[in-house]
């Protein structure tokens, strides 16, 4: 259970992040960002590169095109960087660098088996998300797959959480659980009003940052989520 009292709703929807939470990518996101900066002429090791790399790390989990628009005033440069990011990441998907995090598939199956609907969220584009899902064989693993372009805005805004709630017919935001590896995931869950906002230590951010963003729980991995929801 997630809230005390007779009126506390059981969790009906779990919104789970992909890269770093349910998916292990061996640093592919960071490598793809580096490739994107190189593509638009930002020299690795320069002060500009260090500043941008720090910003990328600080905003991990947010929509990728939004990150590039924040880094570059020129929309064409931002789009060029985003295209390079996606191309590099998709090459890494094709090479087999991306795999399920240990226990993720079992946790998702356990949640759905207990009647909890599952939405997988990502900051990738639709095309990159679909290629990732196809590579993993995850086309049917969840009740909904969602990225910022399909919901309005990406994290840390609540749009993907609220869109999932609407599409999957869940009546109460307090019946929603969020699980992600970044402060942006946590902030999105808090903004949406989810009663369980869990951070995991398998990805970008550590416990202090997750708790600082408002996480209600910090888990070793997604495998622990069914347990804190009272499913096992």
Secondary structure, 3 states (H helix, E strand, C coil): CCCCCCCCCCCCEEEEECECCCEECCCHHHHHHHHHHHHCCCCCCCHHHHHHHHHHHHCCCCCHHHHHHHHCCCHHHHHHHHHHHHHHHHHHHHCCCCEECCCHHHHHHHHHHCCCEEEEEECCCHHHHHHHHHHHCCCCCCCEEEEHHHCCCCCCCCHHHHHHHHHCCCCCHHHEEEEECCHHHHHHHHHHCCCEEEEECCCCCCHHHHHHCCCCEEECCHHHHHHHCCCC
